[in-house]
Amino acid sequence: MEQVVITLDTGNPAFDEQPATELARILRELADNIESDGQCDRTLRDINGNIVGNVRAEKG
């Protein structure tokens, strides 16, 4: 793995009230999941369960 690309769309209602809090929650969950299973490639979901992005590992 040479590069990890995170794509995240913050244009839905989960980000309306406190966008920084929701972003931090998603990134914390991502970090916990990567640490526990070692997999980078995954879908990101907001607090409501909607898909808001993805993570992928790329080789240069």
Short mmCIF file of the C-alpha atoms (twelve columns), coordinates in Angstrom:
data_MODEL
# 
_entry.id   MODEL 
# 
loop_
_atom_site.group_PDB 
_atom_site.id 
_atom_site.type_symbol 
_atom_site.label_atom_id 
_atom_site.label_alt_id 
_atom_site.label_comp_id 
_atom_site.label_asym_id 
_atom_site.label_seq_id 
_atom_site.Cartn_x 
_atom_site.Cartn_y 
_atom_site.Cartn_z 
_atom_site.pdbx_PDB_model_num 
ATOM 1  C CA . MET A 1  0.000   0.000  0.000  1 
ATOM 2  C CA . GLU A 2  1.511   3.297  -1.065 1 
ATOM 3  C CA . GLN A 3  -1.479  5.572  -0.826 1 
ATOM 4  C CA . VAL A 4  -4.839  5.613  0.935  1 
ATOM 5  C CA . VAL A 5  -7.583  7.660  -0.718 1 
ATOM 6  C CA . ILE A 6  -10.579 8.776  1.369  1 
ATOM 7  C CA . THR A 7  -13.577 10.217 -0.470 1 
ATOM 8  C CA . LEU A 8  -16.329 11.702 1.676  1 
ATOM 9  C CA . ASP A 9  -19.422 13.656 0.634  1 
ATOM 10 C CA . THR A 10 -20.646 15.961 3.402  1 
ATOM 11 C CA . GLY A 11 -23.693 17.253 1.526  1 
ATOM 12 C CA . ASN A 12 -26.390 15.296 3.343  1 
ATOM 13 C CA . PRO A 13 -28.461 16.037 6.484  1 
ATOM 14 C CA . ALA A 14 -26.164 14.163 8.890  1 
ATOM 15 C CA . PHE A 15 -23.662 16.995 8.432  1 
ATOM 16 C CA . ASP A 16 -26.130 19.895 8.785  1 
ATOM 17 C CA . GLU A 17 -26.015 20.579 12.532 1 
ATOM 18 C CA . GLN A 18 -22.425 19.771 13.503 1 
ATOM 19 C CA . PRO A 19 -20.400 18.795 10.454 1 
ATOM 20 C CA . ALA A 20 -17.085 18.526 12.293 1 
ATOM 21 C CA . THR A 21 -18.581 16.188 14.878 1 
ATOM 22 C CA . GLU A 22 -20.022 13.856 12.230 1 
ATOM 23 C CA . LEU A 23 -16.782 13.885 10.245 1 
ATOM 24 C CA . ALA A 24 -14.784 13.045 13.377 1 
ATOM 25 C CA . ARG A 25 -17.200 10.223 14.234 1 
ATOM 26 C CA . ILE A 26 -16.805 8.690  10.766 1 
ATOM 27 C CA . LEU A 27 -13.010 8.956  10.874 1 
ATOM 28 C CA . ARG A 28 -12.825 7.459  14.383 1 
ATOM 29 C CA . GLU A 29 -14.978 4.534  13.287 1 
ATOM 30 C CA . LEU A 30 -12.776 4.103  10.211 1 
ATOM 31 C CA . ALA A 31 -9.607  4.092  12.317 1 
ATOM 32 C CA . ASP A 32 -11.078 1.556  14.751 1 
ATOM 33 C CA . ASN A 33 -12.158 -0.731 11.916 1 
ATOM 34 C CA . ILE A 34 -8.786  -0.568 10.145 1 
ATOM 35 C CA . GLU A 35 -7.006  -1.288 13.401 1 
ATOM 36 C CA . SER A 36 -9.206  -4.282 14.184 1 
ATOM 37 C CA . ASP A 37 -9.270  -5.992 10.778 1 
ATOM 38 C CA . GLY A 38 -6.347  -4.484 8.855  1 
ATOM 39 C CA . GLN A 39 -8.481  -3.713 5.789  1 
ATOM 40 C CA . CYS A 40 -8.439  -0.239 4.264  1 
ATOM 41 C CA . ASP A 41 -10.931 -0.714 1.443  1 
ATOM 42 C CA . ARG A 42 -14.409 0.009  2.769  1 
ATOM 43 C CA . THR A 43 -17.579 2.061  2.463  1 
ATOM 44 C CA . LEU A 44 -18.162 5.013  4.797  1 
ATOM 45 C CA . ARG A 45 -21.602 5.623  6.297  1 
ATOM 46 C CA . ASP A 46 -23.075 8.563  8.167  1 
ATOM 47 C CA . ILE A 47 -24.859 8.307  11.523 1 
ATOM 48 C CA . ASN A 48 -28.108 7.562  9.655  1 
ATOM 49 C CA . GLY A 49 -26.581 4.624  7.780  1 
ATOM 50 C CA . ASN A 50 -26.353 6.393  4.423  1 
ATOM 51 C CA . ILE A 51 -23.296 5.794  2.255  1 
ATOM 52 C CA . VAL A 52 -21.255 9.007  2.206  1 
ATOM 53 C CA . GLY A 53 -17.929 7.835  0.834  1 
ATOM 54 C CA . ASN A 54 -15.272 5.191  0.568  1 
ATOM 55 C CA . VAL A 55 -11.672 4.370  1.371  1 
ATOM 56 C CA . ARG A 56 -9.293  2.523  -0.868 1 
ATOM 57 C CA . ALA A 57 -5.648  1.587  -0.795 1 
ATOM 58 C CA . GLU A 58 -3.725  2.171  -4.013 1 
ATOM 59 C CA . LYS A 59 -0.356  1.062  -5.207 1 
ATOM 60 C CA . GLY A 60 1.633   3.717  -6.991 1 
# 
